[in-house]
Amino acid sequence: MIEPILTKTPLQRADFLDNAAGNRFWIKRDDLLPFSFGGNKVRIGLAFLEDCLKKGCDAMIIYGDRRSNLCRVLSALCASVGIECLMVSTDAEEDTGGFMPMNERMIRTLGVRILSCAKDRIADTVDEAFRTLEEEGKKAYYIYGNRLGEGNEHTAVSAYVKACTELLEQEALLNAPIQYVYTACGTGSTLSGLAAGLCEGRSEAQVTGISISSRSDERAKMCVEKAVRSWYESQGRGVPERLWEHLRLETRYNCGGYGVPDRRVQELIDHVFRVSSIPLDPTYTGKAMRGMLDDLERRGVRDSNVLFLHTGGTPLYFDTLARDSE
Amino acid sequence: MIEPILTKTPLQRADFLDNAAGNRFWIKRDDLLPFSFGGNKVRIGLAFLEDCLKKGCDAMIIYGDRRSNLCRVLSALCASVGIECLMVSTDAEEDTGGFMPMNERMIRTLGVRILSCAKDRIADTVDEAFRTLEEEGKKAYYIYGNRLGEGNEHTAVSAYVKACTELLEQEALLNAPIQYVYTACGTGSTLSGLAAGLCEGRSEAQVTGISISSRSDERAKMCVEKAVRSWYESQGRGVPERLWEHLRLETRYNCGGYGVPDRRVQELIDHVFRVSSIPLDPTYTGKAMRGMLDDLERRGVRDSNVLFLHTGGTPLYFDTLARDSE
């Protein structure tokens, strides 16, 4: 099961994004990771699964809302190795208008037991999940660490530190050093992993996360800093000063918050699909790509090589297609 | 646009299919071709597009029903190079119960003009499409040749003749010569291409097409023979006798006809998704894989290396998910 997951994803030249400012674009197609419809969560989910098995656990507790890409991937990973998976779930932040998201459909198909709870009852419900599995004689692994969701940040971060080795090898073949890297930023694991991995690989690229959530500027930055520190801590080292110099988080392009739709984002999604067949979704990748283009323009970046990490979410593309095209 | 399409697809060991008879399985993951959600139609569509451009045409006429993977891919290819695309469409053979298939949704999103017609009006509607485009000053290319859909069989076949080079290179690395190859068979282009490509590559593998359509045994075989002959004709050669010796078409596993659902097929789809996250659909790949397993058992094949070509159809997987999981 693990072998095909490790296939390299294409680093695709995206000349359809090139603009009058002379910037040249590439897309790292992590949406094409060959497991469970791809996405950054495949790399991250695999890191969690490896950690889970290494710790001798035979059950996994996951957490997320009903549209969660991570929960879909983890459900699929657990099913594929035959370990129990229990999901603690809050309702979607975005109103799904009675439509059941594709990710939830798949999670249910895979037979994952779901414990629904309110936002202020997560820790208690995680406790309940541990108890349930313990009673069944299982040793459970909670992906986020302790009941408060702390202590395992570095595992998620490590996935993209590792991915940077692949990315830098591909960059070396381009004959065009990447100067700017952009990615969607939710919890910050992917952004932190990119920042650490590029820093460790001596890249001079500046990494920018486009926040797609409702988090305040301060809280979003705190999340990312914590994640970065946790990975270096797990390596027994401090964070190099040059990492902070190359890392940015932009919260101004979230279009009002998590899942809030935006006309310019949808227009970009339609355009990109038309010219390249690359699927983007309105919550993560579409918003992040719109933010990237706006950010480059606002800052007057010219004649540069820019990389966009496509973090996947193909089921979310089909959610939009199923809801909006009739 | 074309570069990433040519990425090799994984040849994945599928030990979850291994059985007591000692057969070992591999899946050629053409569902992962990195354009428009993949599938064999990406290779075939690209062959049509190249032929279209080579002939100096600047518009394409396509034909299929509303769930057609080929029409979705061709719509995406035409949009990506900016040429007009006009679709002649009959209703789906399978009753879709008022549900608009994902492929149709995407085709509409891409702005393809659709000319609907009854099954006995296809040739007239193709004529109409040619006239419409001519009046707009366009030189049109009809993917199937003349108004009766004849004369271009070899172009589709050539795609899988070419793909066999990739397949045989991968097989050489396996240290396990493939003895049986299976694929879904509709019109027969993919099966014919595999048969010709493997024969040209001096493979000893036997290639079996599992018919998923309502075609009679006689008519299905005629289609495949015609396709094989057309490719060799395009090469100025006759068909080698040994090709026929290695080619089989089985119509007994179509479960009653095109799109007819089947409980054992659905159970296999659920099982495969659970253990491997590989999506299959009930019309093509699910039925073909069920047919492969039944065929091997019926014939008493033992201790052999077997390859299943995954011909894609991811949007059809989401069709089933959207319709059946609520």
Chai-1 contact restraints between the chains, C-beta under 6 A:
chainA,res_idxA,chainB,res_idxB,connection_type,confidence,min_distance_angstrom,max_distance_angstrom,comment,restraint_id
A,P4,B,P10,contact,1.0,0.0,6.0,A-B,restraint_1
A,P4,B,Q12,contact,1.0,0.0,6.0,A-B,restraint_2
A,T7,B,P10,contact,1.0,0.0,6.0,A-B,restraint_3
A,P10,B,P4,contact,1.0,0.0,6.0,A-B,restraint_4
A,P10,B,T7,contact,1.0,0.0,6.0,A-B,restraint_5
A,P10,B,P34,contact,1.0,0.0,6.0,A-B,restraint_6
A,Q12,B,P4,contact,1.0,0.0,6.0,A-B,restraint_7
A,L32,B,P34,contact,1.0,0.0,6.0,A-B,restraint_8
A,P34,B,P10,contact,1.0,0.0,6.0,A-B,restraint_9
A,P34,B,L32,contact,1.0,0.0,6.0,A-B,restraint_10
A,F35,B,S277,contact,1.0,0.0,6.0,A-B,restraint_11
A,S36,B,S277,contact,1.0,0.0,6.0,A-B,restraint_12
A,A76,B,S277,contact,1.0,0.0,6.0,A-B,restraint_13
A,A79,B,R274,contact,1.0,0.0,6.0,A-B,restraint_14
A,S80,B,V275,contact,1.0,0.0,6.0,A-B,restraint_15
A,M100,B,E326,contact,1.0,0.0,6.0,A-B,restraint_16
A,R105,B,L321,contact,1.0,0.0,6.0,A-B,restraint_17
A,R105,B,S325,contact,1.0,0.0,6.0,A-B,restraint_18
A,R274,B,A79,contact,1.0,0.0,6.0,A-B,restraint_19
A,V275,B,S80,contact,1.0,0.0,6.0,A-B,restraint_20
A,S277,B,F35,contact,1.0,0.0,6.0,A-B,restraint_21
A,S277,B,S36,contact,1.0,0.0,6.0,A-B,restraint_22
A,S277,B,A76,contact,1.0,0.0,6.0,A-B,restraint_23
A,F318,B,F318,contact,1.0,0.0,6.0,A-B,restraint_24
A,L321,B,R105,contact,1.0,0.0,6.0,A-B,restraint_25
A,A322,B,A322,contact,1.0,0.0,6.0,A-B,restraint_26
A,S325,B,R105,contact,1.0,0.0,6.0,A-B,restraint_27
A,E326,B,M100,contact,1.0,0.0,6.0,A-B,restraint_28
